[in-house]
Amino acid sequence: MEHNHHHPDNHNDHQAEHVGGGHDKHAGHNVSDFRKRFIICTLVSTPVLALSHMLQLWLGFELIFPGDKYILALLSTFIFVYGGYPFLKGLYDEVKDKAIGMMTLIGVAISVAWAYSVAVTFGLQGMDFYWEMATLIDIMLIGHYFEMKSVMGASRSLELLVKMMPSTAHLMQHNSIEEVNVSQLQKDDLIMLKPGEKVPVDGIVLEGESYLDESMLTGESKPVKKEKDSKVIGGAVNGNGSLTIKVVSTGKDSYLNKVVKLVEDAQKVKSKTQNFADRAAKVLTFVALGGGLITLTAWLLLGFPFVFALERMVTVMVISCPHALGLAVPLVVAISTSVSAQKGLLIRNRTAFENARLITTIIFDKTGTLTKGTHQMQEIKALTPDFNEKELLRLASGIEQHSEHYIATGLLKKVKELNIPIPKSEKFNYLPGKGLEGIVEGKNIKVVGPNYLKEQYISITETKDEFTGTVVYVLIDKAVAGYFTFSDQLRENSFETIQLLKAAGIKNLLLTGDNEKVAKKVSDELNMDGFLANVLPHNKLEKVKELQEKGEFVAMTGDGVNDAPALAQADVGIAVGSGTDVAAETADIILVNSDPKDIANLILFGRATYNKMIQNLWWAAGYNILAIPLAAGVLYQWGIMLSPAIGAVLMSLSTIVVAINAQLLKTKLA
């Protein structure tokens, strides 16, 4: 056994540290770096603002002393170098990679403002731009901080899951059981899992039988049976059986960490709208440079002094860099990501999330999405005069009391309701995939599904193929004595979900492997637009394609391995309850809870998010469309000219509008 190389108390931190691999630290460093630069630069900006003559004029106070302009220049140069460093480096990288974007625009604006202002300090005629440059840097730093923080924020909720993992495990060694730190576990170690405990690592069951609640990880509401050779996921909660588990993967290889990594990777990928903002920045860079040169040339040709023409040029170039554009998309991304994560919507692909507004048809996979996946007893039917309905239930309950299966739960619930005493049973035996058997009061009782009857070539006059649910037969001493029927229940929010989608003009279809009758029943009850029944798992993909070929923009919801290809094919793939890791791998958005209403909310929230981004980009660009010509002096002969200072005020106003508009998004996800 390897020596414990981790401090015993820091297991959870150690695991969380693995979340998302090495990049996390790098991102973390950048986030704190932007925050630190923002705080320091904002503090230094205070004296810069106080020493700026323009602001003193506006606010009606005076702060003049010998050498004040040199102190102003010195403080501003510090902000330019320290606060502007990420942007100047970005400018260098963008130019080097021939990918001109936001960084070039900011870099050019702050460099021109700084160089011109220093020239003014040392004798060039004109007004300095120090305070505009300082506030521009401050706002851009906070904008980038928000953007990077949002990237990390989405995985925060997943990290919490990782932190909720147990920190110790019962290691089995030479017939003794030792309590060890989870970080000590090696692959192939054997651990003991007691009833009610959380599974500490991913593994395979070697001995024992139990039902595990994996809902926290997979969204599957009903407990999943685990026996020899079953896989178990770290974080699942054990039922009342005891299991011996062989460790398969720990730490960063575990399922949970893979899901966390998934979300993080997706967050790093820029969406189309973010790319659109970058393209806007690229255009504005050329507008700024071109506009500046045109302005300078035009005024010189008109015979104005060089100093005047230069001031106009610098004004145009500084004003072209809108604070608001730097915040327009990042703020919306930050807010939408954190609000979504809090509500259990994990966005893996931002483009798909923003494309939610284009969805014309949504396909619901029935199991566990619109229905609960839990079963309620509907009908008890005795087929022989020897045993009445109550007696059938009583004898069956003797066996079913040993099972955690959802059918057993439904049956025992009924027995409780009818106050039937449960008899003792012997020689209980589980028939994998078929049912249960045992001896109750000397009678050989089997509770089995239709598969068992087919296998044993038992035919009964009454078939239940047309039934809209699950049917279970009771055999007493090898003869079919009767059957019970169970039906899946619709989720409370399913009806409201369909209503919301209809109101939004989105067609909704039910896709199920069940027969026409079951599909029609669910579809009619929910007032859906239609259903596709008897669809085999491998045909789901075809159905999605067919709709797409008709020009539909398709969203697909699913939760199982067999949904993965269809989720990948759909324009927007939504894994409900994060399903299996395969479904999560191929989906664009993972809904942590299995609430169908989240799906409708998600689509409407995607629309709202996109709208906010576009509104903000218009605000930011609109400011420029108006400000650049005024700064260049188009209306000079009418006495209207935008001074750098007024330009900066307008710029601040457009930033405030953008920031408030982004905050309004918080109200959009009910």
Secondary structure as the mmCIF struct_conf table of DSSP 4:
data_model
#
loop_
_struct_conf.conf_type_id
_struct_conf.id
_struct_conf.beg_label_comp_id
_struct_conf.beg_label_asym_id
_struct_conf.beg_label_seq_id
_struct_conf.end_label_comp_id
_struct_conf.end_label_asym_id
_struct_conf.end_label_seq_id
BEND BEND1 HIS A 6 HIS A 6
HELX_RH_3T_P HELX_RH_3T_P1 PRO A 8 ASN A 10
HELX_RH_AL_P HELX_RH_AL_P1 HIS A 11 HIS A 18
TURN_TY1_P TURN_TY1_P1 VAL A 19 GLY A 22
HELX_RH_AL_P HELX_RH_AL_P2 HIS A 23 LEU A 51
HELX_RH_AL_P HELX_RH_AL_P3 HIS A 53 LEU A 59
TURN_TY1_P TURN_TY1_P2 GLY A 60 GLY A 60
TURN_TY1_P TURN_TY1_P3 PRO A 66 GLY A 67
HELX_RH_AL_P HELX_RH_AL_P4 ASP A 68 PHE A 78
HELX_RH_PI_P HELX_RH_PI_P1 ILE A 79 GLY A 83
TURN_TY1_P TURN_TY1_P4 GLY A 84 GLY A 84
HELX_RH_AL_P HELX_RH_AL_P5 TYR A 85 LYS A 96
TURN_TY1_P TURN_TY1_P5 ASP A 97 LYS A 98
HELX_RH_AL_P HELX_RH_AL_P6 MET A 102 THR A 121
TURN_TY1_P TURN_TY1_P6 PHE A 122 GLY A 123
BEND BEND2 GLN A 125 GLY A 126
HELX_RH_AL_P HELX_RH_AL_P7 TYR A 130 LYS A 163
TURN_TY1_P TURN_TY1_P7 MET A 164 MET A 164
BEND BEND3 MET A 165 MET A 165
BEND BEND4 SER A 167 SER A 167
STRN STRN1 THR A 168 GLN A 173
TURN_TY1_P TURN_TY1_P8 HIS A 174 ASN A 175
STRN STRN2 SER A 176 ASN A 181
HELX_RH_3T_P HELX_RH_3T_P2 VAL A 182 GLN A 184
TURN_TY1_P TURN_TY1_P9 LYS A 187 ASP A 188
STRN STRN3 LEU A 190 LEU A 193
TURN_TY1_P TURN_TY1_P10 PRO A 195 GLY A 196
HELX_LH_PP_P HELX_LH_PP_P1 GLU A 197 GLU A 197
STRN STRN4 LYS A 198 LYS A 198
HELX_LH_PP_P HELX_LH_PP_P2 VAL A 199 VAL A 199
BEND BEND5 VAL A 201 VAL A 201
STRN STRN5 ASP A 202 GLU A 207
STRN STRN6 SER A 210 ASP A 213
HELX_RH_AL_P HELX_RH_AL_P8 SER A 215 THR A 218
BEND BEND6 LYS A 222 LYS A 222
STRN STRN7 VAL A 224 LYS A 226
TURN_TY1_P TURN_TY1_P11 LYS A 228 ASP A 229
STRN STRN8 LYS A 231 VAL A 232
TURN_TY1_P TURN_TY1_P12 GLY A 234 GLY A 235
STRN STRN9 VAL A 237 ASN A 238
BEND BEND7 ASN A 240 GLY A 241
STRN STRN10 LEU A 243 SER A 249
HELX_RH_3T_P HELX_RH_3T_P3 GLY A 251 ASP A 253
BEND BEND8 SER A 254 SER A 254
HELX_RH_AL_P HELX_RH_AL_P9 TYR A 255 LYS A 268
BEND BEND9 VAL A 269 VAL A 269
HELX_LH_PP_P HELX_LH_PP_P3 LYS A 270 SER A 271
HELX_RH_AL_P HELX_RH_AL_P10 LYS A 272 LEU A 301
TURN_TY1_P TURN_TY1_P13 LEU A 302 GLY A 303
HELX_RH_AL_P HELX_RH_AL_P11 PHE A 306 ILE A 319
TURN_TY1_P TURN_TY1_P14 SER A 320 SER A 320
BEND BEND10 CYS A 321 CYS A 321
HELX_RH_AL_P HELX_RH_AL_P12 HIS A 323 GLN A 342
TURN_TY1_P TURN_TY1_P15 LYS A 343 GLY A 344
STRN STRN11 LEU A 345 ILE A 347
BEND BEND11 ARG A 348 ARG A 348
HELX_RH_AL_P HELX_RH_AL_P13 ARG A 350 GLU A 354
HELX_RH_3T_P HELX_RH_3T_P4 ASN A 355 LEU A 358
STRN STRN12 THR A 361 ASP A 365
TURN_TY1_P TURN_TY1_P16 THR A 367 LEU A 370
STRN STRN13 THR A 371 ALA A 382
BEND BEND12 THR A 384 THR A 384
TURN_TY1_P TURN_TY1_P17 PRO A 385 ASP A 386
BEND BEND13 PHE A 387 PHE A 387
HELX_RH_AL_P HELX_RH_AL_P14 GLU A 389 GLU A 400
TURN_TY1_P TURN_TY1_P18 GLN A 401 HIS A 402
BEND BEND14 HIS A 405 HIS A 405
HELX_RH_AL_P HELX_RH_AL_P15 TYR A 406 GLU A 417
TURN_TY1_P TURN_TY1_P19 LEU A 418 ASN A 419
HELX_LH_PP_P HELX_LH_PP_P4 ILE A 420 LYS A 424
STRN STRN14 GLU A 426 LEU A 431
TURN_TY1_P TURN_TY1_P20 PRO A 432 LYS A 434
STRN STRN15 GLY A 435 VAL A 440
TURN_TY1_P TURN_TY1_P21 GLU A 441 GLY A 442
STRN STRN16 LYS A 443 VAL A 448
HELX_RH_AL_P HELX_RH_AL_P16 PRO A 450 GLU A 455
TURN_TY1_P TURN_TY1_P22 GLN A 456 TYR A 457
BEND BEND15 THR A 461 GLU A 462
TURN_TY1_P TURN_TY1_P23 ASP A 465 GLU A 466
BEND BEND16 THR A 468 GLY A 469
STRN STRN17 THR A 470 ILE A 476
TURN_TY1_P TURN_TY1_P24 ASP A 477 LYS A 478
STRN STRN18 ALA A 479 LEU A 490
HELX_LH_PP_P HELX_LH_PP_P5 ARG A 491 ARG A 491
TURN_TY1_P TURN_TY1_P25 GLU A 492 ASN A 493
HELX_RH_AL_P HELX_RH_AL_P17 SER A 494 ALA A 503
TURN_TY1_P TURN_TY1_P26 ALA A 504 GLY A 505
STRN STRN19 LYS A 507 LEU A 511
BEND BEND17 GLY A 513 ASP A 514
HELX_RH_AL_P HELX_RH_AL_P18 GLU A 516 GLU A 525
TURN_TY1_P TURN_TY1_P27 LEU A 526 ASN A 527
BEND BEND18 ASP A 529 ASP A 529
STRN STRN20 GLY A 530 LEU A 532
BEND BEND19 ASN A 534 ASN A 534
HELX_RH_3T_P HELX_RH_3T_P5 PRO A 537 ASN A 539
HELX_RH_AL_P HELX_RH_AL_P19 LYS A 540 GLU A 549
TURN_TY1_P TURN_TY1_P28 LYS A 550 GLY A 551
STRN STRN21 VAL A 554 GLY A 558
BEND BEND20 GLY A 560 GLY A 560
HELX_RH_3T_P HELX_RH_3T_P6 VAL A 561 ASP A 563
HELX_RH_AL_P HELX_RH_AL_P20 ALA A 564 GLN A 569
BEND BEND21 ALA A 570 ASP A 571
STRN STRN22 VAL A 572 VAL A 576
TURN_TY1_P TURN_TY1_P29 GLY A 577 SER A 578
BEND BEND22 THR A 580 THR A 580
HELX_RH_AL_P HELX_RH_AL_P21 ASP A 581 THR A 586
BEND BEND23 ASP A 588 ASP A 588
STRN STRN23 ILE A 589 LEU A 591
BEND BEND24 VAL A 592 ASN A 593
TURN_TY1_P TURN_TY1_P30 PRO A 596 PRO A 596
HELX_RH_AL_P HELX_RH_AL_P22 LYS A 597 ALA A 632
TURN_TY1_P TURN_TY1_P31 GLY A 633 LEU A 635
HELX_RH_3T_P HELX_RH_3T_P7 TYR A 636 TRP A 638
TURN_TY1_P TURN_TY1_P32 GLY A 639 GLY A 639
HELX_RH_AL_P HELX_RH_AL_P23 PRO A 644 GLN A 663
HELX_RH_3T_P HELX_RH_3T_P8 LEU A 664 LYS A 668
#
